[in-house]
């Protein structure tokens, strides 16, 4: 069994050109102010070095620089039974699903919610 420290590293943009709607949690990881907000995003698009985000139940479209938002795409699915994750002293044992993006990992709990 592998043991990995689950500590996010520097964020950067990984986004296909054009507008995306209803962010697919199986394909994207959208960080807003350092937190995974993928499930809260209705639409997102890239405008130069900026990312435009529109949240559900909010008519405002936020234009964010790389210090506020990052989008990662096309994760590698890893076998969850081969890993134990540690983050800030908390042990994520027996994850249901594990996604590895270029610089971040997403762990799904048995109840289906991402950590």
C-alpha positions as CSV (number, residue, x, y, z in Angstrom):
1,X,0.0,0.0,0.0
2,X,1.3,3.5,-0.9
3,X,1.2,6.3,1.6
4,X,1.0,9.8,0.1
5,X,0.9,13.2,1.8
6,X,-2.1,15.0,0.4
7,X,-0.7,18.5,0.2
8,X,-1.7,20.7,-2.8
9,X,1.2,22.3,-4.7
10,X,1.4,25.4,-6.8
11,X,-1.7,26.0,-8.9
12,X,-1.7,26.5,-12.6
13,X,-4.2,26.6,-15.5
14,X,-5.0,23.4,-17.4
15,X,-8.0,24.3,-19.5
16,X,-9.2,23.5,-22.9
17,X,-10.0,26.5,-25.0
18,X,-13.6,27.6,-25.1
19,X,-16.5,27.7,-22.7
20,X,-17.6,24.8,-20.6
21,X,-21.0,24.4,-19.0
22,X,-22.0,22.4,-16.0
23,X,-18.5,21.5,-14.8
24,X,-18.2,17.7,-14.9
25,X,-16.8,16.5,-11.6
26,X,-15.5,13.4,-13.3
27,X,-13.4,15.5,-15.7
28,X,-12.5,18.8,-14.0
29,X,-11.2,20.1,-10.8
30,X,-12.0,23.8,-10.3
31,X,-10.3,25.5,-7.4
32,X,-11.6,28.9,-6.2
33,X,-9.6,30.5,-3.4
34,X,-7.9,27.2,-2.8
35,X,-11.0,25.1,-2.4
36,X,-12.6,22.6,-4.7
37,X,-15.7,24.3,-6.0
38,X,-16.3,22.1,-9.1
39,X,-19.8,21.0,-8.0
40,X,-20.8,24.7,-7.5
41,X,-19.8,25.9,-10.9
42,X,-22.5,26.3,-13.6
43,X,-20.2,27.6,-16.3
44,X,-16.6,28.5,-16.8
45,X,-14.4,29.8,-19.6
46,X,-10.9,31.1,-20.2
47,X,-10.2,34.6,-21.3
48,X,-6.5,35.0,-21.8
49,X,-4.8,34.3,-18.4
50,X,-8.1,34.8,-16.6
51,X,-10.9,32.3,-15.8
52,X,-14.5,33.4,-15.8
53,X,-16.7,31.5,-13.3
54,X,-20.4,31.5,-12.8
55,X,-21.8,29.7,-9.8
56,X,-25.2,28.1,-9.5
57,X,-27.8,30.5,-7.9
58,X,-25.7,33.5,-8.6
59,X,-26.0,35.7,-11.7
60,X,-22.6,37.3,-11.2
61,X,-19.7,36.0,-13.5
62,X,-16.5,36.3,-11.6
63,X,-13.3,37.0,-13.5
64,X,-10.4,35.5,-11.6
65,X,-6.6,35.6,-12.0
66,X,-4.3,32.7,-11.4
67,X,-4.1,33.7,-7.7
68,X,-7.8,33.1,-7.2
69,X,-8.8,30.3,-9.5
70,X,-7.4,27.3,-11.4
71,X,-8.9,24.6,-13.6
72,X,-7.4,21.2,-14.0
73,X,-8.8,18.6,-16.5
74,X,-8.7,14.9,-17.4
75,X,-7.6,13.2,-14.3
76,X,-6.0,9.8,-14.0
77,X,-8.2,7.4,-12.1
78,X,-6.1,5.5,-9.5
79,X,-7.1,2.2,-7.7
80,X,-8.3,3.4,-4.3
81,X,-7.4,0.3,-2.4
82,X,-3.7,0.9,-3.1
83,X,-3.4,4.3,-1.3
84,X,-3.7,5.8,2.1
85,X,-3.8,9.6,2.1
86,X,-2.6,12.0,4.9
87,X,-3.6,15.7,5.1
88,X,-3.0,18.0,8.0
89,X,-2.9,15.0,10.4
90,X,-6.1,13.5,9.1
91,X,-5.9,10.0,7.5
92,X,-8.2,9.3,4.5
93,X,-8.4,5.5,4.6
94,X,-10.4,3.3,2.3
95,X,-11.4,6.0,-0.3
96,X,-14.1,5.0,-2.8
97,X,-12.4,6.7,-5.7
98,X,-9.2,8.6,-6.3
99,X,-8.5,11.1,-9.1
100,X,-5.0,12.4,-9.8
101,X,-4.8,15.7,-11.7
102,X,-1.5,17.3,-12.8
103,X,-0.8,18.9,-9.4
104,X,-3.7,17.9,-7.2
105,X,-5.6,14.8,-6.0
106,X,-9.3,14.4,-5.4
107,X,-10.5,11.7,-3.0
108,X,-14.1,10.5,-3.0
109,X,-15.5,9.1,0.2
110,X,-17.7,6.0,0.3
111,X,-20.8,8.2,0.3
112,X,-19.8,9.7,-3.1
113,X,-18.7,13.2,-1.9
114,X,-15.2,14.5,-2.8
115,X,-12.9,15.4,0.1
